[in-house]
Amino acid sequence: MFLKRLKDIREDHDLLQKQVAIALGITRQQYGLYETGERKLPIDKLYMLAKFYNTSSDYLLELTDEIKPYPIAKK
């Protein structure tokens, strides 16, 4: 389940839940509920996490093991 990936990527970056919560504009308690699955992660927070960790939402959701973000499409 992707909850493990959320915790793993945070720990890989040597961050505390509080630090990630600040980046998301939420409390540490709210973020902790996302990591444990007690609260569903809203799509806007998923987007913010992908930007924060410079990865894709697919990586965070464990749909891929490729950590690099997708290239931005040129318009």
Secondary structure, 3 states (H helix, E strand, C coil): CHHHHHHHHHHHCCCCHHHHHHHHCCCHHHHHHHHHCCCCCCHHHHHHHHHHHCCCHHHHCCCCCCCCCCCCCCC
